[in-house]
Amino acid sequence: MPERNAKVRRRLAAGKLRLRIRDLRNLGPRAEVLLAAIGITSVEALRARGALECFLALRRANLARSLNLLWALAGALEPWPEGRDAREIAAGPERLALLLAIEAREGARRAVQAAATPKPRRGSQAGRKSPARTVWVPGMPFSSTPKRKNRH
């Protein structure tokens, strides 16, 4: 059986053909624009940075809300030109690994931000009492003060 896309591979290897981001599987012009917004303008830069890092950068820039872009990026970075469909990545064993990696990176980022945020001094809050907070649970009334009945 002949190799798929052998001619395209030869032209890429010879430098006669430049691969664009939109040429990758699962990615189109919109993904190319989103990636350009975070500084990824070539396939080489996308491969060097990786699907997870690009997705997290897009999320930090508030350009990506859905995990579908992560699945598309991960599938696009499989060996070109075949790649893998984003739906295969979303349903496959890679899904859990990617989700855990996102959670670990976001958790670490939150911990660093919390450590870098200056904590208020005790003296600045001396004399102030913070109101007691109660956590609302189902079955509990919404207002904290009991209602009084009018007795006229």
Secondary structure, 3 states (H helix, E strand, C coil): CCCCCHHHHHHHHHCCCCCCHHHCCCCCHHHHHHHHHCCCCCHHHHHHHCHHHHHHHHHHCCCCCCCHHHHHHHHHCCCCCCCCCHHHHHHCCHHHHHHHHHHHHHHHHHHHHHHHCCCCCCHHHCCCCCCCCCCCCCCCCCCCCCCCCCCC
